[in-house]
Protein backbone atom coordinates (compact mmCIF):
# COMPACT_ATOMS: atom_id res chain seq x y z
CA UNK A 1 0.00 0.00 0.00
CA UNK A 2 2.77 2.42 0.91
CA UNK A 3 4.66 1.82 -2.35
CA UNK A 4 1.47 2.47 -4.35
CA UNK A 5 1.03 5.81 -2.61
CA UNK A 6 4.67 6.73 -3.27
CA UNK A 7 4.28 5.76 -6.92
CA UNK A 8 1.13 7.88 -7.27
CA UNK A 9 2.79 10.80 -5.52
CA UNK A 10 5.85 10.61 -7.76
CA UNK A 11 3.66 10.25 -10.83
CA UNK A 12 1.66 13.32 -9.84
CA UNK A 13 4.87 15.25 -9.19
CA UNK A 14 6.20 14.25 -12.62
CA UNK A 15 2.98 15.41 -14.28
CA UNK A 16 3.15 18.74 -12.46
CA UNK A 17 6.78 19.24 -13.48
CA UNK A 18 5.95 18.45 -17.10
CA UNK A 19 3.03 20.88 -17.02
CA UNK A 20 5.27 23.56 -15.56
CA UNK A 21 7.84 22.97 -18.31
CA UNK A 22 5.15 23.23 -20.98
CA UNK A 23 3.89 26.47 -19.44
CA UNK A 24 7.39 27.94 -19.37
CA UNK A 25 7.99 27.05 -23.02
CA UNK A 26 4.60 28.47 -24.01
CA UNK A 27 5.25 31.69 -22.08
CA UNK A 28 8.65 32.11 -23.74
CA UNK A 29 7.10 31.57 -27.18
CA UNK A 30 4.39 34.15 -26.43
CA UNK A 31 7.02 36.68 -25.35
CA UNK A 32 9.02 36.03 -28.52
CA UNK A 33 5.88 36.44 -30.65
CA UNK A 34 5.08 39.72 -28.91
CA UNK A 35 8.64 40.92 -29.45
CA UNK A 36 8.46 40.00 -33.15
CA UNK A 37 5.16 41.87 -33.44
CA UNK A 38 6.68 44.97 -31.80
CA UNK A 39 9.65 44.82 -34.17
CA UNK A 40 7.34 44.45 -37.17
CA UNK A 41 5.28 47.44 -35.99
CA UNK A 42 8.45 49.52 -35.66
CA UNK A 43 9.47 48.54 -39.20
CA UNK A 44 6.01 49.48 -40.50
CA UNK A 45 6.19 52.87 -38.78
CA UNK A 46 9.69 53.48 -40.15
CA UNK A 47 8.51 52.58 -43.67
CA UNK A 48 5.54 54.93 -43.36
CA UNK A 49 7.84 57.68 -42.16
CA UNK A 50 10.26 57.05 -45.04
CA UNK A 51 7.36 57.11 -47.51
CA UNK A 52 6.10 60.36 -46.03
CA UNK A 53 9.57 61.91 -46.22
CA UNK A 54 9.98 60.83 -49.85
CA UNK A 55 6.55 62.27 -50.76
CA UNK A 56 7.29 65.51 -48.95
CA UNK A 57 10.69 65.80 -50.66
CA UNK A 58 9.06 65.23 -54.04
CA UNK A 59 6.42 67.85 -53.26
CA UNK A 60 9.02 70.41 -52.21
CA UNK A 61 11.12 69.63 -55.27
CA UNK A 62 8.10 70.25 -57.53
CA UNK A 63 7.40 73.56 -55.75
CA UNK A 64 10.98 74.73 -56.23
CA UNK A 65 10.95 73.88 -59.92
CA UNK A 66 7.97 76.18 -60.58
N, C-alpha and C positions, 0 to 999 in steps of 0.2 A: 504494500500500500504506500509506504513512504517513497519508494523509488518511482512509483507512478506519479506521485505529486511533484517530485523533483523534476521528472521528465516534462510534465505539463508546465511547470513554472519556467523551466529553461526554454521550452518551445514558445511560450508566450513572450519571454524576454527576447528571443530571436526574432519573432514577428515584429515586436515593437522596434527593435533596432533596425530591421529592414525597412519598416515604414518611415522611420526617422531619416534613414539614408535617402529614400525616395523623395521625401519632402525637401531635404536639403538640395538634392539635384534639381528638383522642379523649381525651387526658389532661385537657385543660381541661373537657371535657364530663363526664368521670367525677368530677372535683373538684366541679363545680357540682351534679351529682346527689347526691353525698355531703353537700354543704352543705345542699341542699334537704331531704334525709332527716333531718339533724340538726335543722334548724329545725322540721320536722314533728314529730319526737320531743319537742322542747321544748314545742311547742304541745299535744301530747297529754298530757304530764306536767302542764302548767299547767291544762288542762281537768280532769284527774283531781283535782288539788289543789283547784280551785274547787268541783268536785262534792262532794268530801269536806268542805270547809268549809261548804257549804250544808247538807249532811246533818247535820253536827255542830251547826250553829246551829239547825236545826229540832229536833233532839233536845233540846238545852238549853232551847229555848223551851218545848217540851212539858213538860219537867221542872219548869220554873218555874211553869207554869200550874196544876200539880197542887196 
